[in-house]
Amino acid sequence: MDGHDPQVLQMADVADRWVVRCDCGCGVLTQYASRDEAEDAAERARAEIDPPTGPEPAIDDVIEDDGGRAPERI
């Protein structure tokens, strides 16, 4: 997984179309009609979206019930 860094790219075979895309897995992928709009959107995405930090840590400790019983359902 790459780091969070939204990029502005010109769409292939489409004049005057720009895309903001990030490959880190955050889901940023949006089209814009002008490069200025795309640049602004990329800056907002860099500032607003927290990048994925990786997998959640595993819980290694198992809580044991002191009677050997299963935990009570809520």
C-alpha positions as a Markdown table, in Angstrom:
| # | Residue | x | y | z |
|---|---|---|---|---|
| 1 | Met | 0.0 | 0.0 | 0.0 |
| 2 | Asp | 1.4 | 3.4 | -1.0 |
| 3 | Gly | 1.3 | 6.5 | 1.2 |
| 4 | His | -1.7 | 8.9 | 0.9 |
| 5 | Asp | -0.8 | 11.4 | -1.8 |
| 6 | Pro | -3.6 | 12.4 | -4.2 |
| 7 | Gln | -2.2 | 13.1 | -7.7 |
| 8 | Val | -3.6 | 15.3 | -10.5 |
| 9 | Leu | -3.5 | 13.5 | -13.9 |
| 10 | Gln | -4.8 | 14.4 | -17.3 |
| 11 | Met | -7.3 | 11.9 | -18.7 |
| 12 | Ala | -5.9 | 10.1 | -21.7 |
| 13 | Asp | -7.8 | 10.7 | -25.0 |
| 14 | Val | -10.1 | 13.3 | -23.4 |
| 15 | Ala | -9.3 | 17.0 | -23.9 |
| 16 | Asp | -9.7 | 19.3 | -20.9 |
| 17 | Arg | -10.5 | 16.6 | -18.3 |
| 18 | Trp | -8.4 | 16.0 | -15.2 |
| 19 | Val | -8.6 | 13.3 | -12.5 |
| 20 | Val | -7.6 | 13.4 | -8.9 |
| 21 | Arg | -6.5 | 9.9 | -7.8 |
| 22 | Cys | -4.8 | 8.4 | -4.9 |
| 23 | Asp | -3.5 | 4.8 | -4.8 |
| 24 | Cys | -3.3 | 4.3 | -1.1 |
| 25 | Gly | -6.8 | 2.8 | -0.8 |
| 26 | Cys | -8.6 | 5.9 | 0.5 |
| 27 | Gly | -10.9 | 6.0 | -2.5 |
| 28 | Val | -10.1 | 9.4 | -3.9 |
| 29 | Leu | -10.9 | 9.2 | -7.7 |
| 30 | Thr | -12.8 | 12.2 | -9.1 |
| 31 | Gln | -12.9 | 14.0 | -12.5 |
| 32 | Tyr | -12.7 | 17.7 | -13.0 |
| 33 | Ala | -13.1 | 20.0 | -16.1 |
| 34 | Ser | -10.1 | 22.2 | -15.3 |
| 35 | Arg | -6.7 | 21.6 | -13.9 |
| 36 | Asp | -7.2 | 24.4 | -11.3 |
| 37 | Glu | -10.3 | 22.6 | -9.9 |
| 38 | Ala | -8.3 | 19.3 | -9.8 |
| 39 | Glu | -5.3 | 20.9 | -8.0 |
| 40 | Asp | -7.7 | 22.5 | -5.4 |
| 41 | Ala | -9.4 | 19.2 | -4.9 |
| 42 | Ala | -6.1 | 17.3 | -4.5 |
| 43 | Glu | -5.0 | 19.8 | -1.8 |
| 44 | Arg | -8.3 | 19.4 | 0.1 |
| 45 | Ala | -8.0 | 15.6 | -0.1 |
| 46 | Arg | -4.4 | 15.8 | 1.2 |
| 47 | Ala | -5.6 | 17.9 | 4.2 |
| 48 | Glu | -8.9 | 16.3 | 5.0 |
| 49 | Ile | -8.6 | 12.6 | 4.4 |
| 50 | Asp | -6.6 | 10.6 | 7.0 |
| 51 | Pro | -4.6 | 7.9 | 5.2 |
| 52 | Pro | -5.2 | 4.3 | 6.1 |
| 53 | Thr | -2.8 | 3.3 | 8.8 |
| 54 | Gly | -2.7 | -0.4 | 8.0 |
| 55 | Pro | -4.4 | -3.4 | 9.5 |
| 56 | Glu | -5.9 | -3.1 | 13.0 |
| 57 | Pro | -3.7 | -4.7 | 15.6 |
| 58 | Ala | -4.7 | -8.2 | 16.6 |
| 59 | Ile | -6.0 | -8.8 | 20.1 |
| 60 | Asp | -3.7 | -11.4 | 21.6 |
| 61 | Asp | -5.1 | -11.6 | 25.1 |
| 62 | Val | -8.2 | -13.6 | 25.8 |
| 63 | Ile | -10.3 | -12.4 | 28.7 |
| 64 | Glu | -11.1 | -15.4 | 30.9 |
| 65 | Asp | -14.3 | -15.6 | 32.8 |
| 66 | Asp | -13.5 | -16.6 | 36.4 |
| 67 | Gly | -16.1 | -19.4 | 36.5 |
| 68 | Gly | -15.0 | -21.1 | 33.2 |
| 69 | Arg | -18.3 | -20.0 | 31.8 |
| 70 | Ala | -19.0 | -18.3 | 28.5 |
| 71 | Pro | -19.3 | -14.5 | 28.7 |
| 72 | Glu | -22.8 | -13.2 | 29.3 |
| 73 | Arg | -24.6 | -12.1 | 26.1 |
| 74 | Ile | -25.8 | -8.5 | 26.0 |
